[in-house]
Amino acid sequence: MNKIIVSIVFAVILVLGINKITDLIYYVEKPEKSAYQVTTVTTESTSTETSSSSSESGNIMSLFASTNSTEGAKVFSKCAACHSIAEGGGNKIGPSLWGVLGRKVGSLPDYKYSKAMTAYGKSWSFEEMNGFLIKPKEWIKGTKMAFAGLKNEKDRAAIILYMNENTNNPLPLN
């Protein structure tokens, strides 16, 4: 029993001793300045990001002239895995998008929306849809929609035109 205890104590002393000896042999001075400099974010850059996202969502009407709904049908293929847009088309993972523009957000009776969508309280206008399509999780915090968003503003304009044509009551473009 004594040999086991002495062996354990000797092993601990040996490990600690080797650690101390290597620190003395391989001594490295600490640099005066950190190798990784962390820059601080100014509030000015934050405000420009906010204004750029609001300007992105505000100029959708001017983009309608540069695109068409045929291009929107091509872009909608990204959405077709989760949404149907045909009249009478049922819900998939996401709700049916027939007649979505002009409709109140989260108002289809036969689809179970997230609490955030049902509580949003606005209607889908061109500006609302454009803002939502940029980054759905940021536009309506708490939405179940896992889509990352459409960064290209021309693609967003095209898909909004396509959704506006797939309804019984299209919204006026002026």
C-alpha positions, 0 to 999 in steps of 0.5 A: 500500500505504501508503494502505491501511495509513494508512486502516485505522489512521485508521479504528481511531483514528476509532472509538476516538476517537468512543467516548471522546468520546461517553463524555465527553458522555453520562456516566451515573453508576452507581447506588449500588444495583443495579436488580435485587435478587436475593433468596436462597432460605431453607431454610425455604421449601425444606422447606415445598415438600418437605413439601407434595409429600409431603403431596400424595402421602400423602392420596390415600386420602382423595380417593377418596371425592370422585371416581369412576372415570368421571371417571378415564376422562375424565382418562385421555384425556390418557394414551390417546395413549401408553398403552392400558388395555384388557385385552390392549391392546398397548403404544404409546409407553408400556406398557399400563396394564392391571393396573398397580396392584400390579405391579412398576414396569418389569416388563412383559416386552414393553416396553423401559423406561428404566434408571431404571424397571427399577432402581426396584424398587418396586411401583405402589401408590396412593401410588407412582402418585399421586407419579409422576403429580404429576411423573413426571420428578421422582418417578423421575429418568431416566424416558422419560415426557415427561408434565408431570404432573397437578397437580389431586389430584382428577384424580389420584385419579380416574385411579388409581381408573380404573386400579384398576378396569382389572385382574383383581386390583384393590387394596383401597381401605381 
